[in-house]
Amino acid sequence: MDTDALRWFQLVADGYTVTEVSEVFEVSQPGVSRALARLEKEVGTPLLRRSGRVLRMTHAGAAFKRHVDSLVNHLDDGLAAVSELLDPEGGVVTLAFPLSLGSWLVPGLIRGFRREHPRVRVVLERTAVGEAGRVSPLLATRRADVELTAHRVLQPDVEWARVLVEPLVLAVEPGHRLADRDAVSLAEVAEEPFVLRAAPSMMRSQTLELCAAAGFEPEVAFEAEDLPTVRGLVAAGLGVGVVPAMGLPAPTTFARTRLLPLTDPGAQREVGLAWVAGRPLLPSAEAFRRFVLAG
């Protein structure tokens, strides 16, 4: 059997779409669908059935998946173990992380880790926007050893530990009427246009929840796919936005925007580290996990 097909079956069975699988593995959607069809032919019975817009396991698929999980996990562990036996301090750790943590948290963690383990190679994998409470397919398929998340993970098969609490701040243009304030509340900008992350986005959802708690629904002037674009639109005077503080001491000026602390309760997000439960990490990845959690 094709091991890629087994990995793709794992992901689809866990609730990821064929589109998400194709993006992670950089193959076409028809290619994934054909591989799943070949797998079902080899097994001799349907493993997946369509339910609305998603695929769900049949009874045969659920029985088959338990063995697939064990097989693929053992295969990955075996390949990695051979590599680390050859040179434990020259191993590799693959870290998955969202874009919003890549410009400030990730570089500092790698720099500190490499001081203690200079010969361990750190491979970086950026995650796409995912579902709240879940890890990315990168960790689910063991393509990443550990994953930094900007939200609490609640999956039963994943262990998660909080690394830090990151404040959320209000971004305004430097000439804004509130730019000189030490702190603000969202109620003070209730009548102003907002720049939000485009859906799906956990930052967007949290911003809308904070606004609702402050007693208003924001007027959405622009939507952007990433935080740098949000800040750019704010800097151009096209609205205000709620963004992560990125380790900066607010109030401060960054990327032509003024970042102001928010006094609203809940204006923060949990940043944590996730790894798959019940599957021991190899030495280099375990060393990185301990380093991050010790900081």
VENKAZI-V584518 format. One record per pair of residues at least 12 apart in sequence whose C-alpha atoms are under 10 Angstrom apart, sorted by the first residue. I is the first residue (numbers start at 0). J is the second residue. Records with the same first field share a line. If there is no record, write none. Layout:
I=J + J
This chain:
0=37 + 38 + 41 + 42
1=34 + 35 + 37 + 38
2=67 + 70 + 71 + 74
3=24 + 31 + 34 + 35 + 71
4=30 + 31 + 32 + 33 + 34 + 35 + 36 + 37 + 38
5=34 + 35 + 38 + 64 + 67 + 68 + 70 + 71
6=20 + 24 + 67 + 68 + 71 + 72 + 139 + 140 + 141
7=20 + 21 + 23 + 24 + 31 + 32 + 34 + 35 + 136 + 140
8=20 + 31 + 32 + 34 + 35 + 38 + 39 + 46 + 47 + 56 + 60 + 64 + 67 + 68
9=60 + 63 + 64 + 65 + 67 + 68 + 71 + 136 + 139 + 140
10=136 + 137 + 139 + 140
11=35 + 47 + 53 + 54 + 55 + 56 + 136
12=46 + 47 + 53 + 54 + 55 + 56 + 57 + 60 + 61 + 64
13=54 + 55 + 56 + 64 + 136 + 139
14=53 + 54 + 55 + 56
15=53 + 54 + 55 + 129 + 135 + 136
16=28 + 52 + 53 + 54
17=29 + 30 + 31 + 32 + 35 + 53 + 54
18=31 + 32
19=127 + 129 + 135 + 136
20=136 + 137
22=127
23=126 + 127 + 135 + 136 + 137 + 142
24=136 + 137 + 142
35=47
39=60
42=59 + 60 + 63
43=59
44=57 + 59 + 60
45=57 + 58 + 59 + 60
46=58 + 59 + 60 + 61 + 62 + 63 + 64
47=59 + 60 + 61
48=60
68=140
71=140 + 141
72=140 + 141 + 278
73=278
75=140 + 141 + 142
76=141 + 278 + 279 + 280 + 281
79=91 + 280 + 281
80=280 + 281 + 282
82=281
83=281 + 282 + 283
84=281 + 282
86=118 + 119
87=118 + 119 + 281 + 282 + 283
88=116 + 117 + 118 + 119 + 120 + 282 + 283 + 286
89=116 + 117 + 118 + 119 + 120 + 282 + 283
90=116 + 118 + 119 + 120 + 121 + 281 + 282 + 283 + 284
91=118 + 119 + 120 + 121 + 122 + 144 + 281 + 282 + 283 + 284
92=119 + 120 + 121 + 122 + 123 + 143 + 144 + 145 + 280 + 281 + 282 + 283 + 284 + 285 + 286 + 287 + 288
93=120 + 121 + 122 + 123 + 124 + 137 + 138 + 141 + 142 + 143 + 144 + 145 + 146 + 283 + 284 + 287
94=109 + 121 + 122 + 123 + 124 + 125 + 126 + 137 + 138 + 142 + 143 + 144 + 145 + 146 + 147 + 272 + 284 + 287 + 288
95=122 + 123 + 124 + 125 + 126 + 127 + 134 + 135 + 136 + 137 + 138 + 142 + 143 + 144 + 145 + 146 + 147 + 148 + 272 + 273
96=123 + 124 + 125 + 126 + 127 + 134 + 135 + 137 + 143 + 145 + 146 + 147 + 148 + 149 + 272
97=124 + 125 + 126 + 127 + 128 + 129 + 135 + 146 + 147 + 148 + 149
98=124 + 125 + 126 + 127 + 128 + 149 + 225 + 226 + 227
99=125 + 148 + 149 + 225 + 226 + 227 + 242 + 243 + 245
100=125 + 147 + 148 + 149 + 243 + 245 + 246 + 270
101=123 + 125 + 147 + 245
102=245
103=244 + 245 + 246 + 247
104=147 + 245 + 246 + 270
105=123 + 147
108=287 + 290 + 291 + 294
109=121 + 287 + 290 + 291
111=290 + 291 + 294
112=286 + 287 + 288 + 289 + 290 + 291
113=287
115=286 + 287 + 290
116=283 + 286 + 287
118=283
119=283 + 284 + 286 + 287
120=283
121=283 + 284 + 287
122=143 + 144
123=143 + 146
124=137 + 142 + 143 + 146
125=137 + 146 + 147
126=138 + 146 + 147 + 148
128=198 + 199 + 200 + 201 + 224
129=199 + 200 + 201
130=150 + 152 + 199 + 200 + 201
131=148 + 149 + 150 + 151 + 152 + 153 + 199 + 200 + 201 + 204
132=148 + 149 + 150 + 151 + 152 + 153 + 154 + 201
133=148 + 150 + 151 + 152 + 153 + 154 + 155 + 157 + 273
134=146 + 147 + 148 + 150 + 151 + 152 + 153 + 154 + 157 + 159 + 273 + 274 + 275
135=147 + 148
138=157 + 273 + 274 + 275
139=156 + 157 + 274 + 275
140=275
141=274 + 275 + 278
143=274 + 275 + 284
144=273 + 274 + 275 + 280 + 281 + 283 + 284 + 285 + 287 + 288
145=159 + 272 + 273 + 274 + 275 + 280 + 284 + 285 + 287 + 288
146=159 + 271 + 272 + 273 + 274 + 275 + 288
147=159 + 160 + 161 + 162 + 270 + 271 + 272 + 273 + 274 + 291
148=160 + 161 + 162 + 268 + 269 + 270 + 271 + 272 + 273
149=161 + 162 + 163 + 164 + 165 + 201 + 202 + 243 + 268 + 269 + 270 + 271 + 272
150=164 + 201 + 202 + 268 + 269 + 270 + 271 + 272
151=268 + 269 + 270 + 271 + 272 + 273
152=269 + 270 + 271 + 272 + 273
154=275 + 276
155=275 + 276
156=274 + 275 + 276 + 277 + 278
157=273 + 274 + 275 + 276 + 277 + 278
158=272 + 273 + 274 + 275 + 276 + 277
159=270 + 271 + 272 + 273 + 274 + 275 + 276
160=269 + 270 + 271 + 272 + 273 + 274 + 291 + 292
161=269 + 270 + 271 + 272 + 273 + 292
162=269 + 270 + 271 + 272 + 291 + 292 + 293 + 294
163=268 + 269 + 270 + 271 + 272 + 292 + 294
164=246 + 267 + 268 + 269 + 270 + 271
165=243 + 244 + 245 + 246 + 247 + 266 + 267 + 268 + 269 + 270
166=242 + 243 + 244 + 245 + 246 + 247 + 248 + 249 + 260 + 261 + 265 + 266 + 267 + 268 + 269
167=202 + 205 + 206 + 241 + 242 + 243 + 244 + 245 + 249 + 258 + 259 + 260 + 261 + 262 + 263 + 265 + 266 + 267 + 268
168=182 + 183 + 184 + 185 + 240 + 241 + 242 + 243 + 244 + 245 + 249 + 250 + 257 + 258 + 259 + 260 + 261 + 262 + 263 + 266 + 267
169=182 + 183 + 184 + 185 + 188 + 239 + 240 + 241 + 242 + 243 + 244 + 249 + 250 + 256 + 257 + 258 + 259 + 260 + 261 + 266
170=193 + 194 + 229 + 230 + 233 + 234 + 238 + 239 + 240 + 241 + 242 + 243 + 244 + 250 + 251 + 252 + 253 + 255 + 256 + 257 + 258 + 259 + 260
171=193 + 230 + 232 + 233 + 234 + 235 + 236 + 237 + 238 + 239 + 240 + 241 + 252 + 255 + 256 + 257 + 258 + 259
172=230 + 231 + 232 + 233 + 234 + 235 + 236 + 237 + 238 + 239 + 240 + 252 + 254 + 255 + 256 + 257 + 258
173=233 + 234 + 235 + 236 + 252 + 253 + 255 + 256 + 257 + 258
174=234 + 236 + 256 + 257
175=234 + 236 + 238 + 239 + 256 + 257
177=257 + 259
178=250 + 251 + 252 + 256 + 257 + 258 + 259
179=250 + 251 + 257 + 259
180=250 + 257 + 258 + 259 + 260
181=249 + 250 + 251 + 258 + 259 + 260 + 261
182=249 + 250 + 258 + 259 + 260 + 261 + 262
183=259 + 260 + 261 + 262 + 263
184=210 + 213 + 259 + 260 + 261 + 262 + 263 + 264 + 266
185=206 + 209 + 210 + 211 + 212 + 213 + 214 + 215 + 217 + 240 + 241 + 261 + 262 + 263 + 266
186=209 + 210 + 211 + 212 + 213 + 214 + 215 + 263
187=213
188=210 + 215 + 217 + 238 + 239 + 240
189=210 + 213 + 214 + 215 + 216 + 217 + 218
190=215 + 216 + 217 + 218
191=217 + 218 + 219 + 220 + 237 + 238 + 239
192=217 + 218 + 219 + 220 + 221 + 233 + 236 + 237 + 238 + 239 + 240
193=206 + 217 + 218 + 219 + 220 + 221 + 222 + 229 + 232 + 233 + 237 + 238 + 239 + 240 + 241
194=217 + 218 + 219 + 220 + 221 + 222 + 223 + 226 + 228 + 229 + 230 + 231 + 232 + 233 + 237 + 238 + 239 + 240 + 241
195=207 + 217 + 218 + 219 + 220 + 221 + 222 + 223 + 224 + 225 + 226 + 228 + 229 + 230 + 232 + 238 + 239 + 240 + 241 + 242
196=221 + 222 + 223 + 224 + 225 + 226 + 228 + 229 + 240 + 241 + 242
197=221 + 222 + 223 + 224 + 225 + 229
198=222 + 223 + 224
199=224
200=224 + 225
201=268
202=226 + 241 + 242 + 243 + 268
203=222 + 240 + 241 + 242
205=241 + 265 + 266 + 267 + 268
206=240 + 241 + 242 + 266
207=241
208=265 + 266
209=241 + 263 + 264 + 265 + 266
210=263
212=263 + 264 + 265
213=263 + 264
218=238
219=238 + 239 + 240
220=232 + 237 + 238 + 239
221=233 + 237 + 238 + 239 + 240
226=240 + 241 + 242 + 243
227=242 + 254
229=241 + 242
230=242 + 253 + 254 + 255 + 256 + 257 + 258
231=254 + 255 + 256
232=256
233=254 + 255 + 256 + 257
234=253 + 254 + 255 + 256 + 257
235=255 + 256
236=256
239=256
240=258
241=258 + 259 + 261 + 266
242=258 + 259 + 266 + 267
243=258 + 266 + 267 + 268
244=258 + 259 + 260 + 267
248=260
249=261
271=291 + 292
272=288 + 291 + 292
273=288
274=288
